[in-house]
Amino acid sequence: MDATAIARVRRFQRTVTQRIGALDDGFMGRGRPLGQARLLWEIGAGGSEVRALRARLELDSGYLSRLLRALEADGLVVVEAGGPDGRVRTARLTPAGAAERAELDRRSDESAAAMLAPLSDGQRERLVTAMAEVERLLVASMVEIGAFDPGHPAARHCLAAYVAELGRRFESGFDPARSLPATAGELRPPAGLLLVATLHAEPVGCVALKPHPEPATAEIKRMWVDPATRGLGLGRRLLAEAEAHAARQGVRTLRLETNRALTEAVALYRSSGYAEVPAFNDERYAHHWFEKHLPS
């Protein structure tokens, strides 16, 4: 990793934490630290399950518990047990908590306005545009990719979303039973692999490797990215991860087929070094067949 880049990131972090008041003992002059203020905002008007808060904010369970206890002691939050076994806990704002959240929102708006006020119109536009780009890249950096069993709930979610999207986008719809299969057994190691991308512990994408009868050959299958996370380069990252795994397993040729309706997928494959080749199977939903040779 470039030392200059790391130093610039750290300098940016110091500037931001100072400018937004994260260093103050009482965030926005309300006498509580930033962590508690952010938690009030995340709980929201409708409440939130504690486990969802933990995943969304990527907080240690012990630290989250301490934050919630502090807010409960101030009369701003109540934590209730629910569900069939009573283990699902939900945090809700009290009326005082809702009022505190509204006041924090008002002061945060004032703080954002104060940040923009000294700047010219052009500078404001540059700052807001740059912030949007930084946010997009930071979100991209928080996505994690790992191997999942096809029966895992996150994997099932992605595969079901993949099928549903093809059904919406293909001219004649999509029936998995009429397509060439990629069974759960074919997507489990050591034969194959299913990679799932998660953001705040929620599944947002997948790609699979399926074994091929020819030696040192495998197929790319089930490429899908959640619409909410498109534009983050996640499809390219998933594809690169699948290629790296295939290469480690001795695969030298990757093949895939796709439908002409998936224009972004076609563009991704072409820009990632896949060459269009004659049809190598009888997939009824395919219009393009691609192949890529991996370095030995």
C-alpha positions in Angstrom: 0.0 0.0 0.0 1.3 3.5 -1.0 2.5 5.3 2.2 1.6 8.7 0.7 -1.9 7.6 0.1 -2.2 6.3 3.6 -0.9 9.6 5.0 -3.5 11.6 2.9 -6.3 9.4 4.1 -5.3 10.0 7.7 -5.0 13.7 7.2 -8.5 13.7 5.6 -9.8 11.8 8.7 -8.4 14.4 11.1 -9.9 17.3 9.1 -13.3 15.7 9.0 -13.5 14.7 12.6 -12.5 18.2 13.7 -14.9 19.9 11.3 -18.0 17.9 12.2 -17.4 18.2 16.0 -16.6 14.5 16.6 -13.8 15.6 19.0 -16.2 17.5 21.3 -17.3 16.0 24.6 -20.9 16.8 23.7 -21.8 16.4 20.1 -23.8 19.4 18.7 -23.7 20.9 22.2 -26.1 18.3 23.6 -23.9 16.8 26.3 -23.5 13.3 24.8 -20.8 11.8 22.6 -21.2 11.3 18.8 -21.8 7.5 19.3 -25.0 8.1 21.3 -26.2 10.8 19.0 -25.7 8.6 15.9 -27.5 5.7 17.6 -30.6 7.9 18.3 -30.7 8.8 14.6 -30.3 5.1 13.5 -33.0 3.9 15.8 -35.4 6.3 14.1 -39.1 6.9 14.5 -40.1 3.3 14.0 -37.5 1.7 16.2 -34.9 -0.9 15.1 -33.9 -4.4 16.1 -30.7 -4.3 18.1 -29.0 -6.9 15.9 -29.8 -4.7 12.9 -28.2 -1.7 14.6 -25.1 -3.7 15.4 -24.8 -4.9 11.8 -25.6 -1.5 10.2 -23.2 0.4 12.4 -20.6 -2.4 12.6 -20.4 -2.0 16.4 -19.1 -4.5 18.9 -22.1 -6.0 20.8 -20.6 -4.9 24.2 -20.1 -1.3 23.0 -23.6 -1.1 21.5 -25.0 -2.4 24.8 -23.2 0.3 26.7 -24.5 3.0 24.4 -28.1 1.7 24.7 -27.9 1.5 28.5 -26.6 5.1 28.6 -29.6 6.3 26.5 -32.0 4.2 28.6 -30.6 5.8 31.7 -31.4 9.3 30.2 -34.9 8.2 29.4 -34.4 8.5 25.7 -34.7 4.8 24.6 -36.4 1.6 25.7 -35.2 -1.8 24.7 -37.9 -4.5 24.5 -37.6 -8.3 24.1 -39.8 -9.9 21.5 -40.2 -12.8 19.1 -41.2 -16.4 19.9 -38.2 -17.0 22.2 -37.8 -13.5 23.5 -34.3 -13.2 22.2 -35.1 -10.5 19.5 -34.5 -7.2 21.1 -35.9 -3.9 19.7 -34.8 -0.4 20.6 -37.4 2.3 20.4 -37.3 6.1 21.1 -39.3 7.4 24.0 -41.1 10.8 23.4 -38.1 12.5 25.0 -35.8 10.5 22.7 -37.8 11.5 19.6 -37.6 15.2 20.7 -33.8 14.8 21.2 -33.4 13.3 17.8 -35.4 16.1 16.2 -33.2 18.7 18.0 -30.0 16.9 16.8 -31.4 16.9 13.3 -32.0 20.7 13.5 -28.6 21.4 14.8 -27.0 19.1 12.3 -28.7 21.0 9.5 -27.4 24.3 10.9 -23.9 22.8 11.1 -24.0 21.7 7.5 -25.2 25.1 6.4 -22.4 26.7 8.4 -19.9 24.5 6.6 -21.1 25.7 3.2 -21.8 29.3 4.1 -18.2 30.7 3.7 -17.8 29.1 0.3 -18.7 30.5 -3.1 -21.4 28.8 -5.2 -18.8 27.0 -7.2 -16.9 25.8 -4.2 -20.1 24.5 -2.6 -20.9 22.5 -5.7 -17.4 21.1 -5.8 -17.5 20.2 -2.1 -20.9 18.5 -2.3 -19.9 16.6 -5.5 -16.7 15.5 -3.8 -18.6 14.4 -0.7 -20.9 12.3 -2.8 -17.9 10.6 -4.5 -16.2 10.0 -1.2 -19.3 8.5 0.3 -19.7 6.2 -2.7 -16.1 5.0 -2.5 -16.3 4.5 1.3 -19.4 2.4 0.9 -17.6 0.3 -1.8 -14.7 -0.2 0.7 -17.2 -1.6 3.3 -18.4 -4.4 1.1 -17.1 -7.8 2.1 -16.9 -10.9 -0.2 -16.7 -14.5 1.1 -17.6 -18.0 0.2 -21.1 -19.1 1.3 -22.8 -22.5 1.1 -25.7 -22.3 -1.4 -28.1 -23.2 1.4 -27.2 -20.2 3.6 -30.0 -17.6 3.8 -27.7 -14.9 2.3 -26.9 -17.1 -0.6 -30.6 -18.1 -1.1 -31.5 -14.4 -1.1 -29.0 -13.6 -3.8 -29.9 -16.5 -6.0 -33.7 -15.8 -5.7 -33.0 -12.1 -6.6 -31.0 -13.2 -9.6 -33.8 -15.4 -10.9 -36.4 -12.7 -10.3 -34.4 -10.1 -12.1 -33.8 -12.3 -15.1 -37.6 -12.9 -15.2 -38.2 -9.2 -15.3 -35.6 -8.3 -17.9 -35.6 -11.2 -20.4 -37.9 -10.7 -23.4 -39.5 -14.1 -22.8 -39.1 -14.2 -19.0 -36.9 -16.7 -17.3 -37.7 -20.2 -16.1 -34.8 -21.8 -14.2 -36.1 -25.2 -15.0 -35.6 -24.6 -18.7 -32.1 -23.2 -18.2 -28.9 -25.2 -17.9 -28.6 -26.0 -14.2 -26.1 -24.8 -11.6 -27.0 -27.1 -8.7 -26.2 -26.5 -5.1 -23.8 -29.5 -5.3 -22.0 -27.9 -8.2 -21.5 -24.7 -6.3 -19.9 -26.2 -3.2 -16.2 -26.8 -2.8 -14.2 -28.6 -3.9 -16.2 -28.8 -7.1 -17.4 -25.2 -7.3 -17.8 -22.0 -5.3 -20.4 -19.4 -4.5 -19.2 -16.0 -3.5 -21.6 -13.6 -1.7 -21.0 -9.9 -1.2 -22.3 -8.3 2.0 -22.7 -4.8 3.1 -23.6 -4.2 6.8 -24.2 -8.0 7.0 -26.8 -7.8 4.3 -26.3 -9.7 1.0 -25.8 -7.4 -2.0 -24.3 -9.6 -4.7 -23.0 -13.0 -5.8 -21.1 -14.9 -8.4 -20.5 -18.7 -8.8 -18.0 -21.0 -10.2 -19.3 -24.2 -11.7 -17.1 -27.1 -12.7 -16.8 -28.0 -16.4 -16.2 -31.4 -18.0 -13.1 -30.2 -19.9 -9.8 -30.2 -17.9 -8.7 -26.9 -16.2 -12.0 -25.3 -17.3 -14.8 -23.7 -15.2 -17.9 -21.6 -15.8 -18.9 -18.3 -14.3 -22.6 -18.5 -13.2 -25.1 -16.5 -11.2 -23.6 -13.1 -11.4 -25.9 -10.6 -9.6 -25.5 -7.2 -7.9 -28.3 -5.6 -5.9 -29.6 -2.5 -7.7 -28.9 -0.4 -4.6 -25.2 -1.1 -4.8 -24.6 -0.8 -8.5 -22.1 1.7 -9.7 -19.7 0.8 -6.9 -17.6 -1.5 -9.1 -18.9 -4.5 -7.2 -19.6 -6.7 -10.3 -16.0 -6.2 -11.4 -14.8 -7.0 -7.9 -16.9 -10.2 -7.7 -15.7 -11.3 -11.1 -12.0 -10.7 -10.2 -12.5 -12.7 -6.9 -14.0 -15.6 -8.8 -11.1 -15.5 -11.3 -8.5 -15.4 -8.6 -10.1 -18.4 -6.8 -10.3 -20.3 -10.1 -6.6 -19.7 -10.9 -5.6 -21.0 -7.4 -7.5 -24.2 -8.2 -5.6 -24.7 -11.4 -8.3 -23.4 -13.8 -6.9 -22.0 -17.0 -10.0 -21.3 -19.0 -13.2 -19.6 -17.8 -16.4 -19.6 -19.8 -19.8 -17.9 -19.5 -22.9 -17.1 -21.4 -25.3 -14.2 -21.0 -28.4 -12.7 -22.5 -28.4 -9.6 -24.7 -30.8 -7.9 -22.3 -28.0 -7.7 -19.7 -26.1 -5.0 -21.5 -24.1 -4.0 -18.4 -23.0 -7.6 -17.9 -21.9 -7.9 -21.6 -19.9 -4.6 -21.2 -18.3 -5.9 -18.0 -17.2 -9.2 -19.5 -15.7 -7.5 -22.6 -13.8 -4.9 -20.6 -12.5 -7.6 -18.2 -10.8 -9.5 -21.0 -13.4 -12.0 -22.0 -13.5 -12.7 -25.8 -16.8 -13.6 -27.5 -16.7 -17.1 -28.9 -19.1 -19.4 -30.8 -21.8 -21.0 -28.7 -20.3 -23.8 -26.6 -23.6 -25.0 -25.1 -27.3 -25.0 -25.8 -28.4 -22.5 -23.2 -31.8 -21.3 -24.5 -31.6 -17.9 -22.8 -28.1 -17.0 -24.1 -27.2 -14.7 -27.0 -23.5 -14.2 -26.2 -20.8 -16.8 -25.2 -17.5 -15.6 -23.7 -14.2 -17.2 -22.8 -11.1 -16.0 -20.9 -7.7 -17.7 -20.5 -6.1 -17.2 -17.1 -2.4 -16.9 -16.7 -0.6 -20.1 -15.6 
